[in-house]
Amino acid sequence: MTHPTAARPDALLAAVGQGVEVLDLAQPLANGIPCSPNHPGFRMALTRRHGDMVRPDGGSAAAEIIVTGGHVGTHIDALAHVSQDGLLHGGHDCMEAQTGGSFSVHGVETIAPMICHGVMLDIAGLHGVDCLDGGYGITAEDLATAAEKANVTPTAGGVCLINTGWSRWWPQPERYLGTESGVPGVTAEAARWLAQHEIRAAGTDTTAFERIQPGRGHAVLPVHRIMLVENGIHIIEHMRLTDLVDRGIAEFTFVLAPLKIVGATGCPVRPLAAVSAAEPARGD
């Protein structure tokens, strides 16, 4: 009888053994959370409660039903999410790709799990505020200066997160969505700066990643076109970057695994930042 050979610990396991702290970068999913009017909201309800059915041995079970859009809460955009002039990333015809009610190319199930280099650029901190003004457009210069200040560089195949401070309004859905005030976010030139670094994904703590100008809503979304269609870079929205910001952490190991929902244009995710347990807080 043969026995499987024990795998040797790799660098990741060795690092865990030395002490790794995991920071949660996701917002909680609950009834009533902020949701773009372009997407169905999140709903959860118990379909069975303890006591509804009790087994002969006294055991009982509870269960729920969850209804949500793919772009609700902290989520990732698949490349099928946006088309330009009828084409998806790589020149795929969007009408043909969506035949049958789900996408035959660029669905969220095609996004490989990520364990990669991550950086966080604190644009609110760069401007000396806790939260950027509604409608503020983050420039390429903002990103470059924040990267230089933190002594980090987005790397090819890595992930770049951008802090605006806007998640402070998450408990106030109307204010968070910023229909009247606008929402801070990345401009087209900043999106091109990100693309030049050949990252695989970028994320922020707002509803649309890119700037939403006051009173205009999601009228046009040029950054989504630049990122998803032109460069094949995934977008992560509604993130919670508070822990990274409070501790002054700008570089980490980024971990994310999308749900394997075949043909979907996006899905909720729970991104993580793994840092050394001895990572110093700001000012140490």
N, C-alpha and C positions, 0 to 999 in steps of 0.2 A: 504494500500500500504506500503510495507516495503522498507526501504532505506538501502543501503550498509553501513556498519560500517566503519568509517574512521580509517585507519591504524595508529597506534601510531608511532611516529618518532623513528627509531632505532638508534643505535650508529653511523652508517655511516652518516645518515642525521644530527644527532646532531653535528658530526665533521664538516660537510659542513657548518653548521650554524655558527660555530666558526671561519671559515675562512680556506679554503683549496686552494692551488695553484696546477694547473695541468701542468706538463711538458710533452711535446710531444717528444717521443723517436723514431719517424719514420723519415725516409728520404722521400723527396718528390718524387712522381711518375710523370715522364715526359718523353717525347720522348728523347732518347739518354742517359738515365741513365746507369750506369755500369750494366752488366748482364753476368753471367757465360756463356761460350759457350755451356754448357750442357742444357741450357734452352732458349726458345724463349723469345725475348725481349718485352719491353713494347711499345705499340703504342696506341695513341689516336688521333682521328680526328673528326671534326664536320660532322655529317650526315645531319643536318639541321641547317641553320643559320637564325637569325632574318631577316625578310623580304622575305625569300623564300616563306612563306605563311603568309598572314595577314588576320585575321578574320574580319568580318564586323564591329566589335566594335573597330578595330585598334590594337587589341592584337596580339602578335606574340610569338613564342617559338623557342628555339634552343635545339639541342640534339647532342649526340656524340656516337661513337662506341669505345669501349675499347677492345684491344686484348692484352693478357699477359699470360705468364706462371705462374704457381702457386708458383714458387720459384724465383720471380722477385721483386726487391725492398725489403723493410722491410717485412719479411714474416716468417711464422712459418711452421716447418716440422711436418707433421702428422706421426704417427708410420708406416704407409704404405709406407713411402718414401724409406726405406732401408730394404733390406733382407740380410741374411747371410746363405749361403749353402741352399738356397731355402726356408728359413723360415723367417717369420716376427716375431715381438715380441709376445711372448706367444705361439710360436710353430705353428702358422698358415701357411699353405702352400701358398706361394706367388703366384704360378701359378693359383691355384684354386681361391684365393681371388680376382685376377684381371680379371677373366673371365667375358666377357661382356663389357669390356672397362672402368670399374670403380671398385673401391675396395669395396668388401662386408664387410670387417672388417678394422678397424683402419683408416678410411677416416677422412679427416679434420673436417667433421661435428660432429665427435664423441668427439672432444676436448671441454671440458666444458669451458664456460666463466670463466675468472680468475679475482678475486678481492682478492688479497692475499699479504702476506709479501714479500717484495723485498729488495735485497741488491745489491750494485754495488761495485765491487772490481776493484780498479784503478791500474792496473799492470804497465801501462806507468808511472804513478806518483811514484809508488814504486821504479822504476829504475831511477827516476829523469829526465825523458824525456817527451816530449809532445807526442811522437809517437815511438812505438817499431820498431826495425829494421825488414825489410822483412825477413820472414822465422824464426823469433824468436819463440822458443817453450816454451809456458807458462807451468811451472811445478806445481806440487802439492804444493811445498814449496812456490812458488810465491803466490798462492791463499791463503794458510794458513797465510802467513806473511801479505799480504794485508788485510785480514779479521781481524787479530789481531791489525794491525795499525789503522784500521777504527773503531775498537771495535764493529764489527758486526759478525753475524754467519748466514749462510744460514740455513733455517729451513725446516723441512719436510712439503711438500705441498706448499712451497714457490718458488720463482724465484731468480736466481742468474745471474746478468749481469756482464760482464767483459770488462773493457775498455782497448783497445790497442792504441787508438789515431789514428788508421788507417783511420777513417772516414774523416780526413782532406783531403784525396786524392779523395773523392767522386766526386768533379767537374772534375777530370782528370781520366776518365774511364780506360784507359790503365794502368796507374800507380796503380789505386785502385785494379784492378784485379791481378796485380803482377805476371804476367806469368813468367817474367824473374827474378824479384827481390825476389819472394816468398812473402808470407803474414804471419804476426804473428798470432799465435793462440794456442789453447789448445792442449796439448799432451795427450797421452793415460793415463798416470799416473794422470794428472790433471783431466781428465774425470772421472776416478775412484774416485778421491777425491770428486768431485761433487756428484757422485752417492751415496757415503756413507752418504751424508747429506739428501738423499731422497727428493730432490727437484722435482718439477713437470716440470720445464722448465729452460733452461739456454740460454743466448743470448749474442751476442757481436757485435762489429761495423765493421765486416769484411764480406767477401764474402762466407766463408765456415765454420766459427766458429773455426775449428781446423787449426793447422799449415799447411801451404802450402810451401813446400821447394822450393828454387829457381830452376827454369827451369823444374820442375816436374809436375806442374799443379795438377789436381785432380786425380793423378795416383792411389792412395789408400787413403781411408778415414776411418781409424780405429776408430776415435772418434765418427763418426756417428754410427758405429756398436755398440760401447759401450753404447752410450746414447740412441739411438732409439730402437735397437733390444734387447740388453741385459737387459736394465734397464727401458725402457718405458718412457724416459725423452725427452720432446720436445725441439727442437733447434730453436732459433730465430736469424736470420741473417740480415745483413745490417742495424743495428740499429744506431741511432744517440744519443750518450750519452753525447754530449758536455755540455748541460745545467747542468746535474748532476755533471760532473767533474768540471766545472768552479765554481760551488757553493759549492763544497766539500760535496755534499749530498751522503751518502752511504747507507741510509735506508729509505724506503718509502712504500707506498701502491701501489702495481702494479695492473694495470687494462688492460685487453686484452680480446677481443671477436672475435674468428675466424669466417669467413664467413661459412655459412652452405652449402657448396658445396659438395653434396653427392658423396662419393667415391673418392674425390681428395686427392692427396698426400701432399698438402700444399696450402697456400693462402696468399696473401698480408694482412698485419694487421697494425693497428696504435696503438701500445702499449703506455700506459700513466703511469707516476709516479705522484701520489698524495702526496703532502707534506704540512705541515703546512705553512700557509701564512707568519708566523713569522720565518720560517726556516732560521737560520743564514747562511751567506755566509762564504766561507773559510776564516779563520783568525779572525772571529768575536769572 
